[in-house]
Amino acid sequence: MSIESLQQVLGVESVLFGVADVAEHTRFWADFGLPLEFASDIESIFRLQSGSRVIVLQHGDPRLPSPDPFDGDGIKETVWGIDTAESLENIATSLAREVELRYDADGTVHCVCPDGQPIALRVWTKRAVVSEASPVNTPSSWPRFNQHRIWRKRAIPKTINHVVFFSPDYVGSFEFYERHLGFRYVDHSKGTGIFARASGTYEHHSIFWVNCDLPIAPDHFKFMHIAFGCDDIDEVMLGANIMDNKGWKNTTMNTSGGISRHRISSAIYYYCEIPGRAGEAEYHADTDYLDDNWVPRAWDFKFGSLLWSHNAPAIFRGDDIPWDMVFDADRRSFEPYRREKPGKQPIDGDLAKLTADDEHAI
């Protein structure tokens, strides 16, 4: 049986942040709503209801990858949770044909992907998540009759929905994950990036690789953002208010409109800048859920980005947004973006016009 046919990867078990100021990052994640499990001067551990963890470590901690995959603060290693020891062994055997592996005493497997991303794999018992959301009333349907919506006090994210990285070869990055970890191709924002789903999850995507050729991108692998699943838009908006009251910066307030909705995944989103310019943390709600009956799609980046937003950049507004989404099971859309040589490549057309103000709308 092939790697692709097995449900093995359950999602993100942990992310390891390497940072200069552990105390500041601990305060950020506590304000963001992650449950704190442990904290000291040199590390903090947050554990979500699903069992996923955010682990904050000082630069130079021996638990972090060496050499450091990129300068500055950010996610230095992504740990994927695997359903069984047999599955882990099968994936490790596949990976060993292409990359060097390192094993911990507890059986965790580490490697570095060809694009420069350090990852780890370990057996994980993922916890069930209990969510609660109010029915939505419309002018012709009132399932919430004679009752209020749920009154919430704050955002309490329950899952890590996905991680996002810049890749110097985003097509190759996806195909490596598919080849060895069995990730599913979900959607392609042409020239911008590929969305992929871990086989043991149903969220629209577990990882998104962004093209390093974009003018907003570095020329090497780097962390971009991490998204956390919330129950509904109210929870996202409460989180946004609390983070603003605590003085944390919203990276999209003056660009893609603060709280917005993506067309491509249907998700409500709001980004906060992580301290130390370490990337962004995203509140995420009402995303699409998929299985293997999903047919991948390819689209122009302007079509897939925003369904609505308060103050979207001009490039994402107007009557000339191309509605050219096509089904892409044959992956024909990949061919123009395959890498023939290393190094940043020139980009033409509207993609070349992207600026830092557009980063969180892609």
N, C-alpha and C positions, 0 to 999 in steps of 0.2 A: 504494500500500500504506500502511495506517495506521500511526501510531506504535505502537499497541497490538499489531500483528501481528508486529513485528520483535523479535528478540533483540538488544538494543543495549547495555543497561547491565549491566556485568559485576560490579558490586558497588562497595564503598568502596575507591577507590584511595588516598586519604589523608584524614586528619583533621588540622586545624590547631588546636592548643590555644594560647590566649592565657593566660599565667600571670604571676604576680608573681615567683616564685622558680623559675627554670629549673633550678638545681642540685637542688633538692628533688624536682621532678617527674622529672628524669632518674634520680635514685636510685630513685624509686618504680617507674618502668617497667622499669628494669633488674632490680630485685628481682622484679617481676611475671613476668619471663621473656621480655620482648621483646628481640630481638637489636639491639644498639646499632650503628648505622652511622656516626654522627658526633656529636660533642659539642663545644660551646664555651661560653663564658660567657653567650651570648645565645640559643643554640638547641641542640636535640638532635633527632636523627632516628633513629627505630627502623624497621627494615624486616622484615616477617614473611616466611615462606617463600612465601606467595602473591604477594609483591611489594607488598602494602599497606603504607602507612607511617603512623606516628604522629609528627607534627612538633610539637615544643614550642618556642614562641616567646615572648619577653617582650611584655608589654602595650605597645602602641604601635609594634610592628614593622610596617613598611610592607607586609609580605606579608599581614597580617591585615585583615579587612574594616573599613572605616570608613564610617559610625560603628559602634562596637561593638554587636553585637546584644543584649547584656545585661551587667549589671554582674558583676564578679568573674571568677574563673578558669573555664575550661571549653572545650569545642569551639566555636570561633568560625566555622569553615567546614568543610563536608563536601564532599570532592571525589569525584565519581562517575566510575568508569572506563568508557569507551565503546569498543566493539569496533573501529570503523573511522572514518576521517575523514569518510566519507559519512554515517554514522550521526550523528556529532557535528553535522554541518551541518544534517541534517534536524531534530534536536532543537532546535538553536539557532534555526532558522527558526520552529519551533512556539512556543518560549518568547518570541520577540520580538513575537509578537502580543499578549502579555499583560504582560510585564515588560521593563525596560531591561536590556540586556546590556553587558558590558565584556569586551574581549579582551586577553589577554597576547600578547607577541611569539611565544611558543611555540605559540599557538593555543588555550590554555586559555580557556574561556568562564566568566564569572562573572555571577551575578545574585542577587537577593534575592526569595525566594518571598513571596506575599501574607501569609503568617503571620509573616513577619519572619526566616525562616531564610536565611542566606547559603549558597549552594551554588556549586560549580564543576564543570565537566565537561572531561575531556581524554581523548584517545585513550590506551589502556592495553593493554599486552601482559601479561595476567595469567599468573602462573607456575603450573605444575602443583604440587600439594601431595602429598607422600608421607607417608602416615599408616600407623601400625602399631598394631593392637589385638589383644588375646588373645580367642580364642573363649570364650563364656560357658557353663559347665557348669550343668546342672539335674539334679534327682534322676533323670530318665529319659533324659537325653541328655548325653554327655560328650565333646564335640568336642575338649576340651583334656585328652587322656588321656596319662598318664605325662609330664606337663610342667607347669612352673610358668606362672603368668601372667608377662607382661613385667615385669621389675623396673626401675622408673624412678627417676631421681634428683630430678627437678624438673618443673614445668610449663614447656612451651615452646609457647605459642600459635602457631598456624600461619596463621590467617585472622582477618579482622574479619568476624564473622557479621552483626552489626547495630548500628545506632545508635538511640537513643531520645530524643525531645524532647517537652517540653510544648508544646501548640499551643492558641492561643485559638479555633481552629475546626478540630477534628481531622478532621471529615468533609471540609471544604474542603481541608485540607492533603493528604489522600490523593488527592482528585479532581484537584488540581493536578498531582501527581506522575504520576497515571495519564494525564491528558490530554496531557502534554508529554513525559514520560520513559517511558511505557509500563509503569509498575509494575502488578503484579497484586494484586487484592484477595484476601487469604488468609483472615482471620478478623476478627471484630468482638466485642470485649468491650463489651457494651452500656453506654453512658454513660461508659466508661473510655478506650477507644481502638481504633484500627484497625491491624492488622498487614498489611504489604504486602511483596511480593517483587520484586526487580529481575528483569527478564525473562531475563537471561543467567546467573542463579544458580538453585540448587535448595534452598538453606537455607530453612527455614520462613518466615523474614522477614528482610528487609534493613533495614527501618526500622519503628518503632512510634511513633505519635503519641499522647500522653497528654492527656486532656481537662483544660484549664486550669480548668474549673469545679469540679473535685474540691477538697475542702478541703485536701488535701496539696499542691496545685499553686500556682504563682505565677499571676498574671493576665496573663502575657505569654509569648512564646516563650522557651524556655530549654532548655539541654542537661540531660538526665537521666542516661543511662549509655551505655556502649559495651561490646559483648560480643565476646569472642575465642574462636575455636574451638579446642578441645583434643581429643585422641584418645579419652579415656575418663574414667571417674569417678576412677580412680587418679591421673591427671594433675591433675584438679581438686582432689582432696584433698591432694596434695603441694603444689600451689600455695597452697592455703589454709593449710597448716601453715607453709610458708616465710614467707608474708606475715605470719602471726601472730608467728612468731619474730623477724621483722625489725621488729616494732612497728607495723605498719600495721593500721588499724582495719577490722574486718569490719562492714559496715553492717546485716547481717541476723542477727547472732549471737543477739540477744535479741528478734528480731521474727519473721521467717519461718524461723528455725531453722538459720541458718548454711548448710550445704549442703542443698539441697532439689531437688525436681523439679517443673517446671510440668506441669500436665495438658494445657494447650492445645498446646504445641509438643513435649512429651515431654522437654524438655531438662533435664539436670542443671545446676545453677547455684550460683555462690558470688560474692558481691559484696565488693569492697574500696572503701573511700572514697578517692578521689583527693585528694592534698594541696590545701590552700586551699579546701576545700569545693567542689571543682570537679566534683562528680558522682561516679559510680561506674564502676569497671572490673569486668567480669564474666567469670569463667571459665565456659565453656559447652561441654557435651559431650552427645552422643547426642540431638541434635535431630532432628525430622522433616525429611525432604527431599521436595520436591514438584515437580511440573511443571504444565503447563496443564490436565491432567486433574483437578486438585484442584477440589473444589466448596467454595466459601467457607461458613463457619459463623458463627452468632451465638450468644452464650451469656451467661448471667448471670456477672458478674465473679467471684463466689465459686466458681462451678463451674470456670471456666477456669484459676484461679490456681495452686493447689497440688494435686498428687496426694498427696504426703507431705512432711512436714517434722518436725524434732525438736521445735520449739516454736512452732507456727503461732499467730498471733493468733486470739483466740476467734471473730472474725467469719468465719474460714475453716475452722472445725471444727464438728463436730456432725452430727446426723442430718437437719437441716433445710436442708442445702445443696441448692439447686434444680438438678436435672439437666434443664435446659430447653434444651440445645443443639439448634439447628435449622439446617438447610441454608438458605443465604441468597444464592443466586445472583441473585435479583431485587433484593437490597439493600433489602428492605423495612425492615430494622432501622435503616437510616440516618435515616429520616424524622424520628423524635422528637428527633434530636440535630443537625439542621441549624441554623445560626445565622441569626437574623433581625436581630440588632443586636449591635454590639460591646460588650465589657465582660463581666465574670464574671457568670454566671447562677446562680440558686439550683438546688440539687440536692436531691431528696427521697429518702426511703427509706434503704436500707443504704449507698448510696454516700455519703450525707451524714455517715455515722458513721465514715468512714475517717479515720485519724490518721497521723501521721508514722511510727508503728510498723508500719503496714500498707503503706508505700510500695513496698517491694521484693517484695511478694507479688502485685501487680497484673499 
